[in-house]
C-alpha cells in the first residue's frame, strides 16, 4: 500500500489543522494504538473471549484480527494491520485500557507459575546440598526413578565441585531442575507440594 492509501490519507486528515504539539501527540497516540492492535494477534483465546464478553472488543475488530492471522501476503497484511489501527482509534478509552490490561496480564507470569518456579529451584538446590532432601523427595514422588535421579544429583554435585570459582551450571544441573519442575507440575499445584525448606529428621545418602 502506498503513502496515498485511504488509511494514510485518513491519518493525514486527522493531523491537518492541528497545532505542532497536538500533531505530535496525535501521531504518538496513533502509533501506540496501531501497535496495540497488532498485539491483539498474540492474545490468547481466554483473554480474547473475556474482552468480547465485556464488550471491550467489538465484533468488527475481532473479525479484522482473525482475518489478519490468515493473511500470508506481506502487502495484504500491512493493509489489514492499518485497518486494525483505524478500528483501534475508534475505541473508547475504557476499552483501550482493558485491552492493554489483558495483554499486560498475558505477558506476566502468574503467581502460581512463579511459585512453582521458586519451589523447583529450592528443591534442586536442596537435593544437591543435603542428603536428607533425597528421602523427602521420594516421599513427595514415590514413582521417581531412584537410580537415574541419584546419578543426576551426583553429576550435578561433581560439576559444581570441579568449578574453579562459581559453581558450574552444567547439563546435569539443568536436567535436575527440569525433572523436579516436571514432578511438581504433576501435583495438584505448588501450594500442595511439600515445602522444600521444611526440616525432616529422616536421612538417606543420595550418593
Secondary structure, DSSP 8 states (H G I E B T S, - for coil): --TTSHHHHHHHHHHTTS-HHHHHHHHHHHHHHHHHHHHGGG--HHHHHHHHHTTSS-HHHHHHHHHHHH---HHHHHHHHHHHHHHHHTS-HHHHHHHHHHHHHHHS--HHHHHHHHHHHHHHHHHHH-THHHHHHHHH-TT--HHHHHHHHHHHHHHHHH-SSS----HHHHHHHHHHHHHHHHSS-GGGS--TT----------
